[in-house]
Amino acid sequence: MALLIIGGSASRLLTEKVARELGICASKIEVRRFPDGEKYLRVLDNVNGEDVAVIQSTYHKPDEYLFEYFLLAEALRDLGARKVTAVIPYFAYARQDERFNSGEAISFGTVAKLIENVGTNEIYTIDAHLHRVPDISKMFKIPAYNLSAIPLIANYVQKNFALNKPLVIGPDEEAEQWAKAAAERLKVDYDVLEKKRLGPEKVEIKPRRLDVKDRDVLIVDDIISTGGTIVETIKVVKREGACKIIAACVHPVLVEDALAKIYEAGADAVIGTDTVPSQVSHVSVAPIIAEALKREKRR
């Protein structure tokens, strides 16, 4: 029994890359709209009795791309697919994993239930934006796996940049897991920025324990959205004497003029992956998706 892979509208190119990694051809769907804006979706290949992986990221238009996934996954089950695996490289709605204020929707839980209820058998994400949830499997009743693209980013940096006394910096404590993973792959030191209150109205932000003076710095985070966090990090490490500065993330959401702001702040390069297609998506996550799907078939 062969594995079929289908790309949703958000991840057609990434799906083709995964298919090449697997040595297969991606299956096709037809997606169009009715005059009133409703989405029409049709599966063009025979999926009866087959295992099918659907690759659909949820950047920029998360509601639309999630709904398309729901239509596609349930159609696959209705058409006789034996197993449906969701691959959602950028998983929207992971931020709201609890109710912070009275009346709020816990959107992470709602989206997880919808994914399960359309017939998904298991799900893969890539560096999901988890905060209070220690493991993405805690949010699902189906098997759920969170892959990481940080090693791929580190490999790209090592291959394409000659760094002097490199140091990896995480913008804050939440980014420490990604900074540590990149540093381990590069076999270098890492640190995170830390806020220290010096008075009622004065806060100092600097690396927690290491000196960046006269060192090249790789700033690593999971997402760059507005760019505000990365811009402030660049300012801090420049003030502390850093030389070359590279900003890297898994998900380059880069809304509005975020990329321009990052370069204006002093970044020498900005690197992201193709979980979110962008002009800085120099690293493809296709290899880790393909490897995960191969492992799935062996189980």
TORKOL-4160 file (C-alpha; in steps of 0.2 Angstrom, whole numbers, padded with zeros to 4 digits, m for minus):
299
<pt num="1" X="0000" Y="0000" Z="0000"/>
<pt num="2" X="0008" Y="0016" Z="m0006"/>
<pt num="3" X="0007" Y="0033" Z="0004"/>
<pt num="4" X="m0002" Y="0047" Z="m0006"/>
<pt num="5" X="0001" Y="0065" Z="m0002"/>
<pt num="6" X="m0010" Y="0080" Z="m0006"/>
<pt num="7" X="m0006" Y="0098" Z="m0004"/>
<pt num="8" X="m0019" Y="0111" Z="0000"/>
<pt num="9" X="m0019" Y="0128" Z="m0007"/>
<pt num="10" X="m0007" Y="0135" Z="0006"/>
<pt num="11" X="0006" Y="0122" Z="0003"/>
<pt num="12" X="0006" Y="0116" Z="m0015"/>
<pt num="13" X="0025" Y="0120" Z="m0018"/>
<pt num="14" X="0030" Y="0112" Z="m0002"/>
<pt num="15" X="0020" Y="0097" Z="m0006"/>
<pt num="16" X="0029" Y="0095" Z="m0022"/>
<pt num="17" X="0046" Y="0096" Z="m0013"/>
<pt num="18" X="0040" Y="0082" Z="m0001"/>
<pt num="19" X="0034" Y="0071" Z="m0015"/>
<pt num="20" X="0052" Y="0073" Z="m0023"/>
<pt num="21" X="0060" Y="0068" Z="m0007"/>
<pt num="22" X="0049" Y="0053" Z="m0006"/>
<pt num="23" X="0051" Y="0048" Z="m0024"/>
<pt num="24" X="0032" Y="0049" Z="m0028"/>
<pt num="25" X="0020" Y="0061" Z="m0037"/>
<pt num="26" X="0008" Y="0072" Z="m0027"/>
<pt num="27" X="m0010" Y="0068" Z="m0029"/>
<pt num="28" X="m0021" Y="0082" Z="m0036"/>
<pt num="29" X="m0036" Y="0091" Z="m0030"/>
<pt num="30" X="m0047" Y="0104" Z="m0038"/>
<pt num="31" X="m0051" Y="0120" Z="m0028"/>
<pt num="32" X="m0062" Y="0134" Z="m0034"/>
<pt num="33" X="m0075" Y="0146" Z="m0028"/>
<pt num="34" X="m0093" Y="0148" Z="m0032"/>
<pt num="35" X="m0099" Y="0166" Z="m0036"/>
<pt num="36" X="m0105" Y="0169" Z="m0018"/>
<pt num="37" X="m0087" Y="0165" Z="m0011"/>
<pt num="38" X="m0091" Y="0147" Z="m0006"/>
<pt num="39" X="m0076" Y="0135" Z="m0008"/>
<pt num="40" X="m0078" Y="0120" Z="m0020"/>
<pt num="41" X="m0066" Y="0106" Z="m0018"/>
<pt num="42" X="m0064" Y="0089" Z="m0027"/>
<pt num="43" X="m0051" Y="0075" Z="m0025"/>
<pt num="44" X="m0046" Y="0070" Z="m0042"/>
<pt num="45" X="m0037" Y="0053" Z="m0038"/>
<pt num="46" X="m0043" Y="0037" Z="m0032"/>
<pt num="47" X="m0040" Y="0036" Z="m0013"/>
<pt num="48" X="m0050" Y="0021" Z="m0008"/>
<pt num="49" X="m0041" Y="0010" Z="0004"/>
<pt num="50" X="m0025" Y="0021" Z="0004"/>
<pt num="51" X="m0016" Y="0031" Z="0017"/>
<pt num="52" X="m0016" Y="0049" Z="0013"/>
<pt num="53" X="m0006" Y="0064" Z="0020"/>
<pt num="54" X="m0013" Y="0081" Z="0018"/>
<pt num="55" X="0000" Y="0095" Z="0019"/>
<pt num="56" X="m0008" Y="0112" Z="0023"/>
<pt num="57" X="0000" Y="0126" Z="0032"/>
<pt num="58" X="m0011" Y="0140" Z="0040"/>
<pt num="59" X="m0002" Y="0156" Z="0038"/>
<pt num="60" X="m0010" Y="0173" Z="0034"/>
<pt num="61" X="m0027" Y="0166" Z="0030"/>
<pt num="62" X="m0029" Y="0153" Z="0044"/>
<pt num="63" X="m0048" Y="0152" Z="0044"/>
<pt num="64" X="m0049" Y="0149" Z="0025"/>
<pt num="65" X="m0034" Y="0136" Z="0025"/>
<pt num="66" X="m0041" Y="0127" Z="0040"/>
<pt num="67" X="m0059" Y="0126" Z="0033"/>
<pt num="68" X="m0051" Y="0119" Z="0016"/>
<pt num="69" X="m0042" Y="0106" Z="0027"/>
<pt num="70" X="m0059" Y="0101" Z="0035"/>
<pt num="71" X="m0067" Y="0099" Z="0018"/>
<pt num="72" X="m0053" Y="0089" Z="0011"/>
<pt num="73" X="m0050" Y="0077" Z="0026"/>
<pt num="74" X="m0068" Y="0073" Z="0027"/>
<pt num="75" X="m0070" Y="0070" Z="0009"/>
<pt num="76" X="m0055" Y="0058" Z="0009"/>
<pt num="77" X="m0063" Y="0048" Z="0023"/>
<pt num="78" X="m0080" Y="0048" Z="0013"/>
<pt num="79" X="m0070" Y="0042" Z="m0002"/>
<pt num="80" X="m0063" Y="0027" Z="0007"/>
<pt num="81" X="m0046" Y="0033" Z="0013"/>
<pt num="82" X="m0039" Y="0021" Z="0026"/>
<pt num="83" X="m0030" Y="0034" Z="0035"/>
<pt num="84" X="m0028" Y="0053" Z="0035"/>
<pt num="85" X="m0013" Y="0061" Z="0041"/>
<pt num="86" X="m0013" Y="0080" Z="0044"/>
<pt num="87" X="0004" Y="0089" Z="0041"/>
<pt num="88" X="0001" Y="0107" Z="0046"/>
<pt num="89" X="0019" Y="0115" Z="0046"/>
<pt num="90" X="0013" Y="0132" Z="0053"/>
<pt num="91" X="m0001" Y="0128" Z="0065"/>
<pt num="92" X="m0012" Y="0143" Z="0068"/>
<pt num="93" X="m0022" Y="0146" Z="0084"/>
<pt num="94" X="m0009" Y="0138" Z="0096"/>
<pt num="95" X="m0007" Y="0154" Z="0106"/>
<pt num="96" X="m0024" Y="0154" Z="0114"/>
<pt num="97" X="m0022" Y="0137" Z="0124"/>
<pt num="98" X="m0031" Y="0143" Z="0139"/>
<pt num="99" X="m0044" Y="0156" Z="0145"/>
<pt num="100" X="m0034" Y="0172" Z="0151"/>
<pt num="101" X="m0050" Y="0183" Z="0152"/>
<pt num="102" X="m0068" Y="0179" Z="0156"/>
<pt num="103" X="m0077" Y="0174" Z="0140"/>
<pt num="104" X="m0063" Y="0170" Z="0129"/>
<pt num="105" X="m0063" Y="0156" Z="0117"/>
<pt num="106" X="m0049" Y="0143" Z="0119"/>
<pt num="107" X="m0046" Y="0142" Z="0101"/>
<pt num="108" X="m0031" Y="0129" Z="0101"/>
<pt num="109" X="m0043" Y="0117" Z="0109"/>
<pt num="110" X="m0057" Y="0121" Z="0097"/>
<pt num="111" X="m0046" Y="0119" Z="0082"/>
<pt num="112" X="m0039" Y="0103" Z="0088"/>
<pt num="113" X="m0057" Y="0095" Z="0091"/>
<pt num="114" X="m0062" Y="0101" Z="0073"/>
<pt num="115" X="m0046" Y="0092" Z="0066"/>
<pt num="116" X="m0050" Y="0076" Z="0075"/>
<pt num="117" X="m0069" Y="0077" Z="0071"/>
<pt num="118" X="m0067" Y="0077" Z="0052"/>
<pt num="119" X="m0058" Y="0060" Z="0052"/>
<pt num="120" X="m0040" Y="0065" Z="0055"/>
<pt num="121" X="m0030" Y="0050" Z="0062"/>
<pt num="122" X="m0014" Y="0058" Z="0066"/>
<pt num="123" X="m0006" Y="0075" Z="0065"/>
<pt num="124" X="0012" Y="0083" Z="0062"/>
<pt num="125" X="0016" Y="0101" Z="0066"/>
<pt num="126" X="0033" Y="0110" Z="0065"/>
<pt num="127" X="0039" Y="0120" Z="0079"/>
<pt num="128" X="0022" Y="0124" Z="0085"/>
<pt num="129" X="0020" Y="0140" Z="0096"/>
<pt num="130" X="0018" Y="0131" Z="0112"/>
<pt num="131" X="0019" Y="0140" Z="0129"/>
<pt num="132" X="0010" Y="0133" Z="0143"/>
<pt num="133" X="0007" Y="0116" Z="0134"/>
<pt num="134" X="0022" Y="0105" Z="0137"/>
<pt num="135" X="0018" Y="0093" Z="0122"/>
<pt num="136" X="0006" Y="0095" Z="0107"/>
<pt num="137" X="0000" Y="0078" Z="0110"/>
<pt num="138" X="m0009" Y="0084" Z="0126"/>
<pt num="139" X="m0020" Y="0095" Z="0115"/>
<pt num="140" X="m0026" Y="0080" Z="0104"/>
<pt num="141" X="m0034" Y="0063" Z="0107"/>
<pt num="142" X="m0026" Y="0057" Z="0091"/>
<pt num="143" X="m0007" Y="0054" Z="0089"/>
<pt num="144" X="0001" Y="0071" Z="0087"/>
<pt num="145" X="0019" Y="0075" Z="0084"/>
<pt num="146" X="0029" Y="0092" Z="0084"/>
<pt num="147" X="0044" Y="0091" Z="0072"/>
<pt num="148" X="0058" Y="0104" Z="0073"/>
<pt num="149" X="0066" Y="0113" Z="0059"/>
<pt num="150" X="0080" Y="0121" Z="0069"/>
<pt num="151" X="0093" Y="0109" Z="0065"/>
<pt num="152" X="0090" Y="0113" Z="0046"/>
<pt num="153" X="0092" Y="0131" Z="0050"/>
<pt num="154" X="0108" Y="0128" Z="0059"/>
<pt num="155" X="0115" Y="0118" Z="0045"/>
<pt num="156" X="0110" Y="0132" Z="0032"/>
<pt num="157" X="0119" Y="0145" Z="0043"/>
<pt num="158" X="0134" Y="0134" Z="0045"/>
<pt num="159" X="0135" Y="0131" Z="0026"/>
<pt num="160" X="0132" Y="0148" Z="0020"/>
<pt num="161" X="0140" Y="0160" Z="0033"/>
<pt num="162" X="0158" Y="0161" Z="0040"/>
<pt num="163" X="0155" Y="0167" Z="0058"/>
<pt num="164" X="0168" Y="0173" Z="0070"/>
<pt num="165" X="0166" Y="0167" Z="0087"/>
<pt num="166" X="0148" Y="0163" Z="0084"/>
<pt num="167" X="0135" Y="0164" Z="0098"/>
<pt num="168" X="0116" Y="0160" Z="0097"/>
<pt num="169" X="0104" Y="0172" Z="0106"/>
<pt num="170" X="0086" Y="0169" Z="0110"/>
<pt num="171" X="0076" Y="0185" Z="0111"/>
<pt num="172" X="0068" Y="0179" Z="0128"/>
<pt num="173" X="0066" Y="0164" Z="0139"/>
<pt num="174" X="0052" Y="0157" Z="0128"/>
<pt num="175" X="0064" Y="0156" Z="0114"/>
<pt num="176" X="0078" Y="0147" Z="0124"/>
<pt num="177" X="0072" Y="0130" Z="0118"/>
<pt num="178" X="0076" Y="0135" Z="0100"/>
<pt num="179" X="0092" Y="0144" Z="0104"/>
<pt num="180" X="0098" Y="0129" Z="0113"/>
<pt num="181" X="0094" Y="0117" Z="0099"/>
<pt num="182" X="0103" Y="0128" Z="0086"/>
<pt num="183" X="0118" Y="0130" Z="0097"/>
<pt num="184" X="0119" Y="0112" Z="0100"/>
<pt num="185" X="0119" Y="0108" Z="0081"/>
<pt num="186" X="0132" Y="0122" Z="0078"/>
<pt num="187" X="0142" Y="0117" Z="0093"/>
<pt num="188" X="0143" Y="0134" Z="0100"/>
<pt num="189" X="0137" Y="0144" Z="0115"/>
<pt num="190" X="0120" Y="0151" Z="0117"/>
<pt num="191" X="0111" Y="0164" Z="0129"/>
<pt num="192" X="0094" Y="0173" Z="0130"/>
<pt num="193" X="0090" Y="0191" Z="0134"/>
<pt num="194" X="0085" Y="0195" Z="0151"/>
<pt num="195" X="0076" Y="0210" Z="0158"/>
<pt num="196" X="0083" Y="0217" Z="0174"/>
<pt num="197" X="0073" Y="0231" Z="0183"/>
<pt num="198" X="0085" Y="0245" Z="0189"/>
<pt num="199" X="0072" Y="0256" Z="0196"/>
<pt num="200" X="0054" Y="0261" Z="0195"/>
<pt num="201" X="0055" Y="0267" Z="0177"/>
<pt num="202" X="0071" Y="0259" Z="0171"/>
<pt num="203" X="0074" Y="0242" Z="0164"/>
<pt num="204" X="0090" Y="0234" Z="0157"/>
<pt num="205" X="0089" Y="0221" Z="0144"/>
<pt num="206" X="0105" Y="0211" Z="0140"/>
<pt num="207" X="0111" Y="0193" Z="0138"/>
<pt num="208" X="0109" Y="0183" Z="0154"/>
<pt num="209" X="0127" Y="0177" Z="0156"/>
<pt num="210" X="0138" Y="0179" Z="0140"/>
<pt num="211" X="0147" Y="0193" Z="0133"/>
<pt num="212" X="0143" Y="0196" Z="0114"/>
<pt num="213" X="0156" Y="0209" Z="0111"/>
<pt num="214" X="0166" Y="0206" Z="0095"/>
<pt num="215" X="0156" Y="0190" Z="0091"/>
<pt num="216" X="0145" Y="0186" Z="0077"/>
<pt num="217" X="0127" Y="0183" Z="0083"/>
<pt num="218" X="0113" Y="0171" Z="0077"/>
<pt num="219" X="0096" Y="0176" Z="0084"/>
<pt num="220" X="0084" Y="0162" Z="0084"/>
<pt num="221" X="0065" Y="0161" Z="0087"/>
<pt num="222" X="0051" Y="0151" Z="0081"/>
<pt num="223" X="0041" Y="0165" Z="0073"/>
<pt num="224" X="0044" Y="0182" Z="0066"/>
<pt num="225" X="0028" Y="0191" Z="0064"/>
<pt num="226" X="0028" Y="0210" Z="0066"/>
<pt num="227" X="0047" Y="0209" Z="0069"/>
<pt num="228" X="0046" Y="0219" Z="0085"/>
<pt num="229" X="0055" Y="0206" Z="0096"/>
<pt num="230" X="0069" Y="0203" Z="0084"/>
<pt num="231" X="0072" Y="0222" Z="0081"/>
<pt num="232" X="0074" Y="0225" Z="0099"/>
<pt num="233" X="0085" Y="0210" Z="0101"/>
<pt num="234" X="0096" Y="0217" Z="0087"/>
<pt num="235" X="0097" Y="0234" Z="0095"/>
<pt num="236" X="0103" Y="0225" Z="0112"/>
<pt num="237" X="0116" Y="0214" Z="0104"/>
<pt num="238" X="0123" Y="0229" Z="0093"/>
<pt num="239" X="0124" Y="0240" Z="0109"/>
<pt num="240" X="0133" Y="0226" Z="0118"/>
<pt num="241" X="0146" Y="0225" Z="0104"/>
<pt num="242" X="0140" Y="0211" Z="0092"/>
<pt num="243" X="0148" Y="0211" Z="0075"/>
<pt num="244" X="0138" Y="0201" Z="0061"/>
<pt num="245" X="0120" Y="0198" Z="0065"/>
<pt num="246" X="0109" Y="0185" Z="0057"/>
<pt num="247" X="0091" Y="0183" Z="0062"/>
<pt num="248" X="0083" Y="0166" Z="0059"/>
<pt num="249" X="0066" Y="0159" Z="0062"/>
<pt num="250" X="0056" Y="0144" Z="0057"/>
<pt num="251" X="0040" Y="0153" Z="0053"/>
<pt num="252" X="0043" Y="0170" Z="0043"/>
<pt num="253" X="0026" Y="0177" Z="0045"/>
<pt num="254" X="0033" Y="0194" Z="0042"/>
<pt num="255" X="0017" Y="0205" Z="0042"/>
<pt num="256" X="0017" Y="0222" Z="0034"/>
<pt num="257" X="0035" Y="0230" Z="0034"/>
<pt num="258" X="0043" Y="0218" Z="0047"/>
<pt num="259" X="0057" Y="0213" Z="0035"/>
<pt num="260" X="0062" Y="0231" Z="0031"/>
<pt num="261" X="0062" Y="0235" Z="0050"/>
<pt num="262" X="0073" Y="0220" Z="0054"/>
<pt num="263" X="0086" Y="0225" Z="0041"/>
<pt num="264" X="0085" Y="0244" Z="0046"/>
<pt num="265" X="0089" Y="0238" Z="0064"/>
<pt num="266" X="0105" Y="0231" Z="0058"/>
<pt num="267" X="0103" Y="0213" Z="0053"/>
<pt num="268" X="0115" Y="0206" Z="0040"/>
<pt num="269" X="0104" Y="0192" Z="0035"/>
<pt num="270" X="0086" Y="0185" Z="0038"/>
<pt num="271" X="0083" Y="0167" Z="0036"/>
<pt num="272" X="0066" Y="0157" Z="0037"/>
<pt num="273" X="0059" Y="0141" Z="0031"/>
<pt num="274" X="0045" Y="0137" Z="0019"/>
<pt num="275" X="0032" Y="0133" Z="0032"/>
<pt num="276" X="0027" Y="0151" Z="0027"/>
<pt num="277" X="0032" Y="0155" Z="0010"/>
<pt num="278" X="0042" Y="0172" Z="0009"/>
<pt num="279" X="0056" Y="0180" Z="0002"/>
<pt num="280" X="0067" Y="0174" Z="0016"/>
<pt num="281" X="0062" Y="0156" Z="0015"/>
<pt num="282" X="0079" Y="0149" Z="0011"/>
<pt num="283" X="0077" Y="0133" Z="0021"/>
<pt num="284" X="0064" Y="0119" Z="0016"/>
<pt num="285" X="0056" Y="0108" Z="0029"/>
<pt num="286" X="0052" Y="0095" Z="0015"/>
<pt num="287" X="0066" Y="0083" Z="0022"/>
<pt num="288" X="0059" Y="0082" Z="0039"/>
<pt num="289" X="0041" Y="0080" Z="0033"/>
<pt num="290" X="0047" Y="0066" Z="0021"/>
<pt num="291" X="0057" Y="0058" Z="0035"/>
<pt num="292" X="0042" Y="0058" Z="0047"/>
<pt num="293" X="0030" Y="0051" Z="0034"/>
<pt num="294" X="0043" Y="0037" Z="0030"/>
<pt num="295" X="0043" Y="0033" Z="0049"/>
<pt num="296" X="0025" Y="0033" Z="0049"/>
<pt num="297" X="0024" Y="0020" Z="0035"/>
<pt num="298" X="0036" Y="0009" Z="0045"/>
<pt num="299" X="0026" Y="0009" Z="0060"/>
